[in-house]
């Protein structure tokens, strides 16, 4: 079971092109969402998303802080500096989607955590790590 590719929301793509997003200086988070979430291409803001994993079992509403970095000149790769890790405690952490959003509220992109698609579960005492692809979250060439 492999995670799917990161998918831009329509607004995320526009915000990259028009300069609303600044990959180097904006503050970013990654949050986990259930299979019943409304995340999709038309999603615009974190506040407009439904069915985030509950604030329990080692997960905090809003997700984990992440840093995005740029590398390259002709071909530019955006990557996560340290992959976020959640440790399940007192119960399981279950999610279908991971979402990267600007702390100001706008969604950049999302991915299926299992391309089947199926839920991914970390049971108590185990970790759930969302690792970016070896070539980064996305590349502009």
N, C-alpha and C positions, 0 to 999 in steps of 0.2 A: 504494500500500500504506500503510494507516494503522494505527497502533496501536489496539488495542481499549481499551475503557473500563477503569478500575481496578475490580477486584472485591474486595469484602471477603471475608476468610475468616469462617466462622461465629464463631470465637474472637475475631477482630479486631473484629467488630461488637460482641460482648459486652464486650470489654475497653474499647471506647470508651464504652459506656453505663454500665458499672459503675465507671468511673474508674481502671481499671488502667493505661490509657494516658493520658499527659499530653502532648498534642501540643506544647505550648510548652516543656516542660523535659526530656522523654525524649530520649535519644540514638538517632538513626535511621540506618539504612543501606539502600542499594539494591543488590541482588545480581542477577546474570544466571544463568538456568537454561536447560538444553537442552530439546529437545522431549520427551525421555524422562523428564523430571522428574515427580515425583508431586504437584506443587503443585496445589491445588484447594480447594474450599470447606471441606473437612474438615481442612486443614492447620492445625497449631497453632504449631509452633516452627520456627525456622530450622534447628536441629540435626536435625529430623525430615525435612527436605527432601532429595531425592536429585537427583543429576546437575546440580550447579552447574557452570558453565564452569570448566575447569581453571585452576589457578594458573600461567598462562603467557600469552605473547603480548600483554602489556600489561594483563592482568586479574589482580587479586589476590583470592584466596579471601576471601569475606566481602563483597566488593563495595566500594562507595564510600560515604563518609559523606555524609549529606544533612541538611538542616535543614527541618523542616516549620513553616509559619507559619499563624496564624489571622487572618482579616480579616472584619470585619462584626459586626453585632449581631443583628438579626432574622434575617438569612440569613448564615450563617457559612461561609466558604470556607477549605479547607485546601489549601495549595499548597507546592511545593518552592521554596526560595529560589533555589537555583542548580542547574540541571539537571546531572546527572552526565554526564561525558564520559570515555570510555575510548579511548585511542589504540592501535591494533593495532601490534605491533612483533615482528618475527621470525616472524610467522604471523598467522592470522586470529582474530578474536573472533567467535564464532557463538552466538546465543542465540534462544530462542523466547519466554521469559518474563522480565519484570522483577518483583522482589519487594521490597516495602518492609517492613522488620522493625525492631523495637526491639532495640537492642544487648543488652538483657537476654534476648533470644531469641524473643519472641513475634511472629508474623507479623500485620501489619495488613492488607495487600492485595497484589494482584498484577495484572499485565496481560499480555495477548498483545502482543508487539512488532509483529506484523503480523496483522491481523484475518482474513487469508485462511484459516486460519493457515499461516504459513510461517516458516522460520528467517530471521533477519536477520544478515547477515555484514558485518563491517568487515575488509577485507583490509589487509595490512601497510602502514603509512604513513597509513592512513585512520582516521577516528574513528567511534565509535558513541555517539550522544547519546540519552539517554532524556528527551525533553522532555514535561513535563506539559502537559495541555490548556490552552488559553488561559484557561479558566474555573477552573483548578485541578485538584487530584487528586479532591476531592469537595466537595460542598456540603450543608449541613444547613439546612433551611428550616422 
